[in-house]
Structure formats: C-alpha cells, structure tokens
Amino acid sequence: MKRAYFYGDSLTYGFDPRGFYESRYPESVRWTDVLQRRLVGKWDIVVDAANGREIPNAAYEVEHARNTIISHTPFDVFCVMLGTNDYLNMYQPDVVEVTGRMKRFLEDIKAQAPVQMCGSQIILLAPPMIHTLQDEFYAKYDTTNGLFVRAYGALAAHLGVMFYDTTQWGLTPAFDGVHLSEEANLPFADHMEEILEQIGLERDMEMAGSGLLGMQGDM
C-alpha cells in the first residue's frame, strides 16, 4: 500500500471557523478523511496539520519539521500546503518572502537521504485564495490577484516538484474569506483523489518495468 504524507496548516487540519480554535469539521466532511475512505487499501493517508502553522523558517523549526517528516518515511508522496499564515502574519504581506521560505524548506526536505531513497513525489499545493477585499483594513492580504499562485508555480518549476493550483478547483471560501467552507472539502478531496490515483498508476508502471512489482507480489 502506498503512503501520502500531507503537511499543512488549518486548511489541512479541517478547521471550522464557525467554532473555536480547535474546532474541526467532522470526519465525514474533512477532505483528508474523505480521501482516506475512498482510497482505503490503496493509500495510507498521513495527516500532519496544525492550526496557525507557518512554513518552518528558523533553524530549530526546520530541524523539528525535518525530523518529524523523516520519521514517517518511506512515503510515496510528500504534499505540502503552507504559506497562508506566513502571509497573514506579516504587517506588510510579501509574496517574495513567503516563497523564499518555501524554497528553503523544500530544498532542505528534498536533500534528506531518507526522502531521496524512497523516491517520493513532492507536491506543492498553492493554498486557496484569501478573500479580504471587502474589508478595508485587511484588503492588503487579499490574494485574488494571483501573484501568490504564480510565485508558487514558478518555484515548483524551479525545484522540479509537482505543483497544483487549488485556486482553480472551484473551492468556496468560508465566511472569513480564508478557510475552506464545509462544501469545499468534497471537491478538494475529488481533485486529490485524482492526483493520487494517477501517481499510484505511474509508480506501479515504474515498478512493473523494473520487475519490483512482481517481486512484491511473490513475497
């Protein structure tokens, strides 16, 4: 069975902004749980998500994240969706700075021997857009101009990792303009299921070509 490791913030945690800090959508709604139910027996979905998480940036943050991620190897997919909190916590939001943090983080993870040894596909997800134009004070945090997405797309191309733009998935935001609405979880799961199914098919074909698939079947 293949393994996908999702590393993220409240958007991956399944935070429900209608509640308090630790409030979550029920398991029947959260896209990660929907994905696991659909792919049971094919993929093991590991979710490492925390409300308020930013891209590991300080040395101790990077080291802690690195050790945690390595502890879950081997995995076939490492998928990261972070950057929203970094952006929102800046007095003057800076796409270049956020992208730089992601670049340093992904370069560090890619360089780790256990990650290289398992041949993991690394996926960078551009987070859903932040919709704050209707609020004069918070308008500067709005990302509907697409600059954030384009910066992440260029970064993924530079690093040679897979990239998907969730802003193109028709996800309706929650009332706060930041988090996923309850209704958005299903299409999110739909797209991730399609992505993992395709990756799974490609990896099976690679293993079959190398003869490893047949060897595993004999074990």
KOLKOLZA-844005 format. One record per atom (N, C-alpha, C): x, y, z; atom name; residue number from 1; residue in one letter. Coordinates in steps of 0.05 Angstrom, whole numbers, plus 32768, in hexadecimal, padded with zeros to 4 digits. Atoms other than C-alpha are relative to their C-alpha. Layout:
X/Y/Z/atome/num/residu
X/Y/Z/CA/NUM/a
...
# end
This chain:
X/Y/Z/atome/num/residu
8011/7FE8/8000/N/1/m
8000/8000/8000/CA/1/m
8012/8019/8000/C/1/m
7FF1/7FE7/8002/N/2/k
8019/8045/7FEE/CA/2/k
7FF9/8013/8017/C/2/k
8004/7FED/7FEB/N/3/r
8020/807E/801F/CA/3/r
8003/801D/7FF6/C/3/r
7FFF/7FE4/8006/N/4/a
8012/80C8/8017/CA/4/a
8001/8010/801A/C/4/a
7FFD/7FF0/7FE8/N/5/y
8029/80F9/804C/CA/5/y
7FF9/801D/7FFA/C/5/y
8009/7FE5/8003/N/6/f
8004/813B/8050/CA/6/f
8008/8012/8017/C/6/f
7FF5/7FEE/7FEC/N/7/y
8027/8173/8074/CA/7/y
7FF4/801C/7FFC/C/7/y
800E/7FE7/8005/N/8/g
7FFE/81B1/807F/CA/8/g
7FF6/800E/8019/C/8/g
800A/7FF0/7FEA/N/9/d
7FD9/81E3/80AA/CA/9/d
7FE2/7FFA/8004/C/9/d
801C/8004/7FFA/N/10/s
7F8F/81ED/80BB/CA/10/s
7FF0/7FF7/7FE7/C/10/s
800E/8008/8018/N/11/l
7F7B/81E3/8072/CA/11/l
8002/7FE1/7FFC/C/11/l
7FFD/801D/8001/N/12/t
7F95/819B/8078/CA/12/t
7FF4/7FF4/8019/C/12/t
800B/8009/7FE6/N/13/y
7F80/8194/80C1/CA/13/y
7FE2/7FFD/7FFE/C/13/y
801D/8001/8002/N/14/g
7F38/81A0/80AD/CA/14/g
7FF2/8013/8012/C/14/g
800B/7FED/7FED/N/15/f
7F2C/81DD/80D8/CA/15/f
7FE5/800B/7FF7/C/15/f
801B/7FF4/8005/N/16/d
7EE4/81F5/80DD/CA/16/d
8000/801B/800D/C/16/d
7FFE/7FE5/7FF5/N/17/p
7EE6/8241/80E6/CA/17/p
7FE7/8008/800F/C/17/p
8018/7FF9/7FF1/N/18/r
7EA0/8240/8103/CA/18/r
8002/7FF9/801D/C/18/r
7FFC/8008/7FE4/N/19/g
7EBB/8222/8143/CA/19/g
8018/800F/800C/C/19/g
7FE9/7FF5/7FF2/N/20/f
7EF7/822F/8171/CA/20/f
8019/7FF6/7FF3/C/20/f
7FE5/8005/800C/N/21/y
7F42/8225/8165/CA/21/y
8003/7FE3/7FF6/C/21/y
7FFB/801C/8008/N/22/e
7F42/81D9/8164/CA/22/e
7FE8/7FF4/7FF2/C/22/e
8018/800A/800D/N/23/s
7EFE/81D3/8142/CA/23/s
8007/7FF4/7FE5/C/23/s
7FFB/800D/801A/N/24/r
7EFF/81A3/8107/CA/24/r
7FE6/7FF7/7FF4/C/24/r
8017/800D/800D/N/25/y
7ECE/818C/80D3/CA/25/y
8000/7FE3/8008/C/25/y
8001/801D/7FF9/N/26/p
7EB6/8145/80E2/CA/26/p
8010/7FEF/7FEC/C/26/p
7FF1/8012/8012/N/27/e
7EDC/810A/80C4/CA/27/e
7FF1/7FFB/7FE6/C/27/e
8010/8006/8018/N/28/s
7EA3/8100/8093/CA/28/s
8003/8017/7FEC/C/28/s
7FFE/7FE9/8011/N/29/v
7EB3/8145/8076/CA/29/v
801D/8005/7FF7/C/29/v
7FE4/7FF8/8005/N/30/r
7EFF/8150/807B/CA/30/r
800B/7FF2/7FE7/C/30/r
7FF7/800B/801A/N/31/w
7F20/8146/8037/CA/31/w
8015/7FEA/8004/C/31/w
7FEB/8015/7FFC/N/32/t
7F5A/811D/8054/CA/32/t
7FF3/7FE6/8008/C/32/t
800D/8019/7FF8/N/33/d
7F2A/80EB/8074/CA/33/d
7FEF/7FF5/7FE9/C/33/d
800F/8009/8017/N/34/v
7EFE/80E8/8036/CA/34/v
8014/7FF2/7FED/C/34/v
7FEC/800C/8012/N/35/l
7F3D/80D9/800E/CA/35/l
8009/7FE5/800A/C/35/l
7FF8/8019/7FF5/N/36/q
7F53/80A2/803E/CA/36/q
7FEA/7FEA/7FFC/C/36/q
8015/8013/8004/N/37/r
7F0F/8080/803A/CA/37/r
7FFE/7FF7/7FE3/C/37/r
8002/8007/801D/N/38/r
7F0F/8082/7FEE/CA/38/r
8017/7FEE/7FF7/C/38/r
7FE8/800E/8009/N/39/l
7F56/8067/7FE8/CA/39/l
8008/7FEA/8013/C/39/l
7FF9/8014/7FED/N/40/v
7F53/8034/8020/CA/40/v
800A/7FE7/7FF2/C/40/v
7FF4/8017/800C/N/41/g
7F7F/7FF8/800F/CA/41/g
8013/8007/7FEA/C/41/g
7FEE/7FF7/8015/N/42/k
7FA4/8021/7FDB/CA/42/k
8015/8013/800B/C/42/k
7FEE/7FEB/7FF5/N/43/w
7FC1/805C/8000/CA/43/w
7FFB/8003/801E/C/43/w
8001/7FF9/7FE4/N/44/d
7FD1/806A/8049/CA/44/d
8004/801E/8001/C/44/d
7FFF/7FE3/8000/N/45/i
7FC2/80B4/8054/CA/45/i
8009/8009/801C/C/45/i
7FF5/7FF6/7FE7/N/46/v
7FEE/80D3/808A/CA/46/v
7FFC/801E/8001/C/46/v
8005/7FE3/7FFE/N/47/v
7FD7/8118/80A1/CA/47/v
800F/800C/8017/C/47/v
7FF0/7FF2/7FEC/N/48/d
8007/8145/80C6/CA/48/d
7FF9/801E/7FFC/C/48/d
800A/7FE5/8004/N/49/a
7FE2/8187/80CD/CA/49/a
7FFB/800E/801B/C/49/a
8004/7FF1/7FE7/N/50/a
7FDD/81BE/8101/CA/50/a
7FF6/801B/7FF9/C/50/a
800A/7FE5/8004/N/51/n
7FB5/81FD/8106/CA/51/n
8016/8015/8005/C/51/n
7FED/7FEA/7FFD/N/52/g
7FDF/823B/80FD/CA/52/g
801C/7FF9/7FF7/C/52/g
7FE5/8007/8008/N/53/r
801B/8215/80E1/CA/53/r
8009/8011/7FE9/C/53/r
7FF3/7FF2/8015/N/54/e
804B/823D/80B7/CA/54/e
8015/7FEE/7FF4/C/54/e
7FEA/800F/800D/N/55/i
8081/8224/8088/CA/55/i
8018/8000/8014/C/55/i
7FE8/8001/7FEE/N/56/p
80BB/820C/80B4/CA/56/p
8016/8012/7FF5/C/56/p
7FED/7FEC/800A/N/57/n
80ED/8245/80AF/CA/57/n
8019/8002/8012/C/57/n
7FEA/7FFF/7FEE/N/58/a
8118/824C/80ED/CA/58/a
800E/7FE5/8001/C/58/a
7FF0/8019/8000/N/59/a
814F/8217/80F5/CA/59/a
7FF3/7FEA/8010/C/59/a
800C/8015/7FEF/N/60/y
812D/81F3/812F/CA/60/y
7FE5/7FF7/7FF4/C/60/y
801A/8008/800D/N/61/e
80EA/81F3/8109/CA/61/e
8006/7FED/7FE9/C/61/e
7FF9/8011/8017/N/62/v
810A/81D5/80CB/CA/62/v
800A/7FE5/800A/C/62/v
7FF5/8019/7FF5/N/63/e
812F/81A1/80F5/CA/63/e
7FE9/7FEE/800B/C/63/e
8017/800F/7FF4/N/64/h
80EF/818C/811A/CA/64/h
7FEF/7FF5/7FE9/C/64/h
8011/8009/8017/N/65/a
80C7/8188/80D9/CA/65/a
800F/7FE9/7FF1/C/65/a
7FF0/8014/800E/N/66/r
80FF/8161/80B7/CA/66/r
8000/7FE5/800E/C/66/r
7FFF/8019/7FF0/N/67/n
8104/812E/80EF/CA/67/n
7FE4/7FF2/8000/C/67/n
801B/800B/8000/N/68/t
80B8/8125/80F1/CA/68/t
7FFA/7FF3/7FE5/C/68/t
8006/8009/801B/N/69/i
80B2/811D/80A6/CA/69/i
8010/7FE6/7FFA/C/69/i
7FF0/8017/8005/N/70/i
80EC/80EC/80A2/CA/70/i
7FF6/7FE7/8010/C/70/i
800B/8016/7FEF/N/71/s
80CC/80C2/80DA/CA/71/s
7FE9/7FF2/7FF2/C/71/s
8016/800C/800E/N/72/h
8093/80B4/80AA/CA/72/h
8008/7FF3/7FE6/C/72/h
7FF8/800E/8018/N/73/t
80BD/809A/8071/CA/73/t
8000/7FE2/8005/C/73/t
8003/7FF7/801C/N/74/p
80B7/8074/8045/CA/74/p
7FE4/8009/7FFA/C/74/p
801A/7FF9/800B/N/75/f
807E/8097/8022/CA/75/f
8004/8005/7FE2/C/75/f
8000/7FFC/801D/N/76/d
806C/809C/7FD9/CA/76/d
7FFB/801D/7FF8/C/76/d
8007/7FE4/8006/N/77/v
8052/80E3/7FDC/CA/77/v
8004/8011/8019/C/77/v
7FFF/7FEB/7FEB/N/78/f
8065/811F/8007/CA/78/f
7FF3/8018/7FF5/C/78/f
8010/7FEA/800A/N/79/c
8031/8155/7FFE/CA/79/c
7FFF/8016/8015/C/79/c
8000/7FE9/7FED/N/80/v
8038/819A/801E/CA/80/v
7FEE/8016/7FF5/C/80/v
8011/7FE9/8006/N/81/m
8005/81D2/801F/CA/81/m
8002/8013/8018/C/81/m
7FFB/7FEC/7FEB/N/82/l
801F/820C/8049/CA/82/l
8006/801B/7FF3/C/82/l
7FFA/7FE5/8009/N/83/g
802A/8256/8043/CA/83/g
7FEB/8015/8007/C/83/g
8016/7FEE/7FFA/N/84/t
7FE7/8273/8054/CA/84/t
8005/800F/801A/C/84/t
7FFB/7FF3/7FE6/N/85/n
7FF9/8281/809D/CA/85/n
8018/8012/7FFF/C/85/n
7FE9/7FEE/8003/N/86/d
803D/829D/808A/CA/86/d
7FF7/801B/7FF5/C/86/d
800A/7FE8/800E/N/87/y
801A/82CE/805C/CA/87/y
7FEF/8012/8013/C/87/y
8012/7FF2/7FEF/N/88/l
7FE4/82E1/808E/CA/88/l
800D/800C/8019/C/88/l
7FF2/7FF6/7FE8/N/89/n
8016/82EC/80C7/CA/89/n
8015/8015/7FFA/C/89/n
7FED/7FEB/8008/N/90/m
803F/831F/80A0/CA/90/m
7FF1/801B/8001/C/90/m
800C/7FE6/7FFF/N/91/y
8031/8368/80AE/CA/91/y
7FFC/800B/7FE3/C/91/y
8002/7FFA/801D/N/92/q
8040/8374/8064/CA/92/q
8004/7FE5/7FF1/C/92/q
7FFE/801A/800C/N/93/p
8031/8332/8041/CA/93/p
8013/8000/7FE8/C/93/p
7FEA/8000/8014/N/94/d
806B/831E/8013/CA/94/d
8001/7FE4/7FF3/C/94/d
8000/8019/800F/N/95/v
8062/82E7/7FDF/CA/95/v
801C/7FF5/7FFD/C/95/v
7FE4/8009/8004/N/96/v
80AD/82E5/7FD2/CA/96/v
800B/7FF3/8019/C/96/v
7FF6/800B/7FE7/N/97/e
80BD/82D9/801B/CA/97/e
7FF4/7FE5/8006/C/97/e
800E/8019/7FFB/N/98/v
8089/82A2/8022/CA/98/v
800B/7FEA/7FED/C/98/v
7FF6/8013/8014/N/99/t
80A1/8280/7FE2/CA/99/t
801D/7FF8/8007/C/99/t
7FE5/8006/7FF8/N/100/g
80E9/8285/7FFB/CA/100/g
8001/7FEC/8017/C/100/g
8002/8013/7FEA/N/101/r
80D6/8261/803B/CA/101/r
7FFA/7FE4/7FF6/C/101/r
8007/801A/800B/N/102/m
80B5/822A/8014/CA/102/m
8017/7FF4/7FF0/C/102/m
7FE9/800A/8010/N/103/k
80F1/8224/7FE6/CA/103/k
8014/7FF3/8013/C/103/k
7FEC/800B/7FEE/N/104/r
8121/821A/8020/CA/104/r
7FF6/7FE7/800E/C/104/r
800B/8017/7FF3/N/105/f
80F2/81E9/8042/CA/105/f
8000/7FE7/7FEE/C/105/f
8001/8017/8012/N/106/l
80E7/81BD/8005/CA/106/l
801C/7FF7/7FF8/C/106/l
7FE4/8008/8007/N/107/e
8131/81BE/7FF3/CA/107/e
800B/7FEF/8016/C/107/e
7FF6/8010/7FE9/N/108/d
8140/81A4/8039/CA/108/d
7FF4/7FE4/8000/C/108/d
800E/801A/8000/N/109/i
810C/816D/8035/CA/109/i
800A/7FEE/7FE9/C/109/i
7FF7/800F/8017/N/110/k
8122/8158/7FEF/CA/110/k
801C/7FF5/8004/C/110/k
7FE4/8008/7FFC/N/111/a
816A/8153/8006/CA/111/a
8004/7FE9/8014/C/111/a
7FFE/8015/7FEB/N/112/q
815B/8120/803D/CA/112/q
8001/7FE4/7FF3/C/112/q
7FFB/801B/800C/N/113/a
8175/80DA/802D/CA/113/a
7FE8/7FEE/8002/C/113/a
8017/8012/7FFF/N/114/p
8137/80B5/8047/CA/114/p
7FEA/8007/7FEC/C/114/p
8014/7FF7/8013/N/115/v
810A/80DF/801A/CA/115/v
800A/7FF8/7FE4/C/115/v
7FF5/8008/801A/N/116/q
8138/80D3/7FDE/CA/116/q
7FFF/7FE3/7FFB/C/116/q
7FFF/801D/8003/N/117/m
813D/8089/7FEB/CA/117/m
7FE5/7FF4/7FFA/C/117/m
801A/800B/8006/N/118/c
80F2/807E/7FE9/CA/118/c
7FF4/800B/7FE6/C/118/c
8008/7FF6/801A/N/119/g
80ED/80A5/7FA8/CA/119/g
7FE5/800E/8001/C/119/g
801A/7FF3/7FFC/N/120/s
80B3/80CE/7FC3/CA/120/s
7FFB/8016/7FEB/C/120/s
8009/7FE9/8010/N/121/q
808C/80FD/7F96/CA/121/q
7FFA/8016/8014/C/121/q
8006/7FE9/7FEF/N/122/i
808B/8141/7FB6/CA/122/i
7FEC/8012/7FF1/C/122/i
8016/7FF0/800B/N/123/i
804C/816A/7FAA/CA/123/i
7FFE/801A/8010/C/123/i
8005/7FE6/7FF5/N/124/l
8046/81B4/7FB7/CA/124/l
7FE4/8009/7FF8/C/124/l
801B/7FF6/8005/N/125/l
7FFE/81CC/7FBD/CA/125/l
7FFF/801E/8005/C/125/l
8005/7FE4/7FFC/N/126/a
7FEE/8215/7FB3/CA/126/a
7FE6/8001/8011/C/126/a
8018/7FFF/7FEF/N/127/p
7FBD/8224/7FED/CA/127/p
7FE9/800F/7FF2/C/127/p
8017/7FF1/800B/N/128/p
7F76/823D/7FDD/CA/128/p
8005/801E/8004/C/128/p
7FFD/7FE3/7FFE/N/129/m
7F72/8288/7FD2/CA/129/m
7FF5/800B/801A/C/129/m
800A/7FF1/7FE9/N/130/i
7F69/82B8/800C/CA/130/i
7FEE/8016/7FF5/C/130/i
8014/7FEC/800A/N/131/h
7F2B/82E2/8000/CA/131/h
7FFB/8015/8016/C/131/h
8003/7FEB/7FEB/N/132/t
7F30/8322/8029/CA/132/t
7FFB/801C/7FF4/C/132/t
8003/7FE6/800D/N/133/l
7F23/835A/7FF6/CA/133/l
7FE9/8010/800B/C/133/l
8017/7FF2/7FF6/N/134/q
7EE1/836B/8017/CA/134/q
8005/800D/801B/C/134/q
7FF9/7FF4/7FE6/N/135/d
7F04/837E/8058/CA/135/d
8017/8013/7FFC/C/135/d
7FEC/7FEC/8006/N/136/e
7F2A/83BF/8053/CA/136/e
801B/7FFB/800F/C/136/e
7FE8/8004/7FF0/N/137/f
7F5B/83AD/808B/CA/137/f
8010/7FE8/7FF6/C/137/f
7FF2/8019/8008/N/138/y
7F6B/8367/8072/CA/138/y
8003/7FFC/7FE2/C/138/y
7FFF/8003/801E/N/139/a
7F67/8374/8027/CA/139/a
801C/7FFA/7FF6/C/139/a
7FE5/8004/8009/N/140/k
7FB3/8373/8022/CA/140/k
8008/7FE2/8000/C/140/k
7FFA/801D/7FFE/N/141/y
7FB1/8328/8032/CA/141/y
7FF2/7FF0/7FEA/C/141/y
800F/800E/8015/N/142/d
7F84/8317/7FF7/CA/142/d
8014/7FF5/7FEB/C/142/d
7FEE/800C/8014/N/143/t
7FA6/82E7/7FC6/CA/143/t
7FF1/7FF9/7FE6/C/143/t
8010/8006/8018/N/144/t
7F71/82E6/7F8F/CA/144/t
800D/800B/7FE7/C/144/t
7FF1/7FF6/8017/N/145/n
7FA2/830B/7F61/CA/145/n
8011/7FEA/7FF3/C/145/n
7FF1/8016/800C/N/146/g
7FC5/82C8/7F56/CA/146/g
801E/8001/8003/C/146/g
7FE3/7FFE/7FFD/N/147/l
800B/82DF/7F69/CA/147/l
800B/7FEA/8010/C/147/l
7FF7/8016/7FEE/N/148/f
8011/82AC/7FA1/CA/148/f
8002/7FE6/7FF0/C/148/f
8001/8019/800F/N/149/v
7FFD/8273/7F73/CA/149/v
8016/7FFF/7FEC/C/149/v
7FEB/8000/8015/N/150/r
802C/8287/7F3B/CA/150/r
801C/7FFD/800C/C/150/r
7FE6/8003/7FF3/N/151/a
8066/828D/7F6B/CA/151/a
8005/7FE3/8009/C/151/a
7FFD/801C/7FF8/N/152/y
805A/8247/7F86/CA/152/y
8004/7FEE/7FE8/C/152/y
7FFD/8010/8018/N/153/g
8052/822B/7F40/CA/153/g
801C/8002/7FF5/C/153/g
7FE4/7FFC/800A/N/154/a
8095/824A/7F2B/CA/154/a
8014/7FF1/8012/C/154/a
7FEE/800E/7FED/N/155/l
80B6/822E/7F6A/CA/155/l
8000/7FE2/7FFB/C/155/l
8002/801D/8005/N/156/a
809C/81E8/7F5D/CA/156/a
800F/7FF8/7FE6/C/156/a
7FF2/8005/801A/N/157/a
80B6/81EB/7F15/CA/157/a
801F/8001/8005/C/157/a
7FE3/7FFC/7FFA/N/158/h
80FA/8203/7F2F/CA/158/h
800B/7FE8/8010/C/158/h
7FF6/8016/7FF0/N/159/l
80FF/81CB/7F62/CA/159/l
7FFB/7FE4/7FF4/C/159/l
8007/801A/800D/N/160/g
80E3/8195/7F34/CA/160/g
7FED/7FEF/8010/C/160/g
8014/800F/7FF0/N/161/v
80AA/8182/7F62/CA/161/v
7FE4/8004/7FF3/C/161/v
801B/7FFE/800B/N/162/m
8061/8176/7F51/CA/162/m
7FF1/8018/800C/C/162/m
800E/7FE9/7FF7/N/163/f
8033/81B2/7F56/CA/163/f
7FE2/7FFF/7FF8/C/163/f
801D/7FFF/8006/N/164/y
7FE7/81B9/7F5B/CA/164/y
7FF5/801A/800C/C/164/y
800C/7FE7/7FF9/N/165/d
7FC0/81F9/7F5F/CA/165/d
7FE4/7FFC/800A/C/165/d
801A/8005/7FF4/N/166/t
7F86/81F0/7F8F/CA/166/t
7FEC/8016/7FFA/C/166/t
8012/7FEA/8005/N/167/t
7F6A/8234/7F7C/CA/167/t
7FF0/7FFB/7FE6/C/167/t
800F/8007/8018/N/168/q
7F53/8214/7F3B/CA/168/q
7FEC/7FE9/8004/C/168/q
8011/8017/7FFA/N/169/w
7F2B/81DE/7F5E/CA/169/w
7FE3/8008/8007/C/169/w
801B/7FF8/7FFA/N/170/g
7EEC/8207/7F69/CA/170/g
7FF8/7FFD/801D/C/170/g
8005/8003/7FE3/N/171/l
7EF2/8207/7FB5/CA/171/l
7FF3/8019/800B/C/171/l
800E/7FEA/7FF4/N/172/t
7EC1/8233/7FD9/CA/172/t
800D/8006/801C/C/172/t
7FF4/7FFA/7FE6/N/173/p
7EE1/8258/8014/CA/173/p
7FEB/8001/8015/C/173/p
8011/7FFC/7FE9/N/174/a
7EC4/825A/8059/CA/174/a
7FFA/801E/8003/C/174/a
8008/7FE4/7FFC/N/175/f
7EA6/829B/8073/CA/175/f
8017/8012/8006/C/175/f
7FE9/7FEF/7FF9/N/176/d
7EEA/82B3/808B/CA/176/d
8012/8006/7FE8/C/176/d
7FF1/7FFB/8017/N/177/g
7F06/82B2/8045/CA/177/g
801B/7FF3/7FFF/C/177/g
7FE6/800C/7FFE/N/178/v
7F41/8288/805A/CA/178/v
7FFE/7FE1/7FFF/C/178/v
8002/801D/7FFE/N/179/h
7F2C/8241/806B/CA/179/h
7FED/7FF4/7FEC/C/179/h
8012/800E/8012/N/180/l
7F08/820D/8043/CA/180/l
7FE4/7FFF/800C/C/180/l
801B/8004/7FF6/N/181/s
7EBD/820B/8049/CA/181/s
7FFB/7FE2/8002/C/181/s
8006/801C/7FFD/N/182/e
7E9D/81C9/805B/CA/182/e
7FFC/7FF4/7FE4/C/182/e
8006/800B/801B/N/183/e
7E86/81C1/8012/CA/183/e
801A/7FFD/7FEF/C/183/e
7FE8/8001/8010/N/184/a
7ECD/81CC/7FF8/CA/184/a
8011/7FE7/8004/C/184/a
7FF1/8018/7FF9/N/185/n
7EE8/818D/8019/CA/185/n
7FFD/7FE9/7FEB/C/185/n
8005/8015/8013/N/186/l
7EC7/815E/7FE7/CA/186/l
800F/8003/7FE6/C/186/l
7FF0/7FFD/8019/N/187/p
7EE4/817C/7FA7/CA/187/p
801E/7FFF/8005/C/187/p
7FE3/8002/7FFA/N/188/f
7F28/8181/7FCA/CA/188/f
8007/7FE2/8000/C/188/f
7FFA/801D/7FFF/N/189/a
7F25/8136/7FD8/CA/189/a
7FFE/7FF4/7FE4/C/189/a
8003/800A/801C/N/190/d
7F0E/8129/7F90/CA/190/d
801A/8004/7FF1/C/190/d
7FE7/7FFA/800F/N/191/h
7F4C/814B/7F74/CA/191/h
8018/7FF1/800B/C/191/h
7FEA/800F/7FF5/N/192/m
7F7C/812B/7FA4/CA/192/m
7FFE/7FE2/7FFB/C/192/m
8004/801C/8007/N/193/e
7F5F/80E7/7F97/CA/193/e
800A/7FFB/7FE3/C/193/e
7FF7/8003/801C/N/194/e
7F6B/80F1/7F4C/CA/194/e
801E/8001/7FFE/C/194/e
7FE3/7FFC/8000/N/195/i
7FB2/8108/7F59/CA/195/i
800E/7FE7/800A/C/195/i
7FF3/8017/7FF4/N/196/l
7FC4/80CD/7F86/CA/196/l
7FFB/7FE7/7FEF/C/196/l
8005/8017/8011/N/197/e
7FA3/809A/7F58/CA/197/e
8013/8000/7FE9/C/197/e
7FEE/7FFE/8017/N/198/q
7FCD/80B4/7F1E/CA/198/q
801D/7FFA/8009/C/198/q
7FE5/8006/7FF6/N/199/i
800D/80B3/7F48/CA/199/i
8003/7FE2/8006/C/199/i
8000/801C/7FFA/N/200/g
7FFC/806D/7F60/CA/200/g
8003/7FEF/7FE7/C/200/g
7FFF/800E/8019/N/201/l
7FF2/8055/7F19/CA/201/l
801C/8002/7FF4/C/201/l
7FE6/7FFC/800B/N/202/e
8034/8073/7F02/CA/202/e
8016/7FF1/8010/C/202/e
7FEC/800E/7FEF/N/203/r
805B/8056/7F3D/CA/203/r
7FFE/7FE1/7FFC/C/203/r
8003/801C/8005/N/204/d
803D/8011/7F30/CA/204/d
800C/7FF8/7FE5/C/204/d
7FF4/8006/801B/N/205/m
8052/8015/7EE7/CA/205/m
801F/8001/8002/C/205/m
7FE3/7FFF/7FFD/N/206/e
8099/8029/7EFC/CA/206/e
800A/7FE7/800E/C/206/e
7FF7/8018/7FF1/N/207/m
809D/7FEF/7F2D/CA/207/m
7FFD/7FE7/7FEE/C/207/m
8004/8017/8012/N/208/a
8081/7FBF/7EF9/CA/208/a
8017/7FFF/7FEC/C/208/a
7FEB/7FFF/8013/N/209/g
80B5/7FD6/7EC8/CA/209/g
801B/7FF7/800B/C/209/g
7FE7/8008/7FF3/N/210/s
80EC/7FCA/7EFA/CA/210/s
7FFF/7FE4/800B/C/210/s
8003/801B/7FF5/N/211/g
80D0/7F86/7F0F/CA/211/g
7FFA/7FFF/801D/C/211/g
8004/8000/7FE3/N/212/l
80C5/7F9D/7F57/CA/212/l
7FE3/7FF9/8007/C/212/l
801C/8005/7FFA/N/213/l
8079/7F98/7F53/CA/213/l
7FFB/7FE2/8002/C/213/l
8004/801C/8000/N/214/g
807B/7F4E/7F43/CA/214/g
800E/7FF3/8019/C/214/g
7FF2/800A/7FE9/N/215/m
80AE/7F42/7F7A/CA/215/m
7FF0/8005/8019/C/215/m
8010/7FFB/7FE8/N/216/q
8081/7F64/7FAD/CA/216/q
7FE9/7FED/8002/C/216/q
8017/8012/8000/N/217/g
8047/7F39/7F97/CA/217/g
8007/7FE4/8009/C/217/g
7FF7/801A/7FF8/N/218/d
8071/7EFB/7FA4/CA/218/d
8007/7FFE/801D/C/218/d
7FF7/8000/7FE4/N/219/m
8083/7F10/7FEA/CA/219/m
7FE9/7FFA/8013/C/219/m
# end
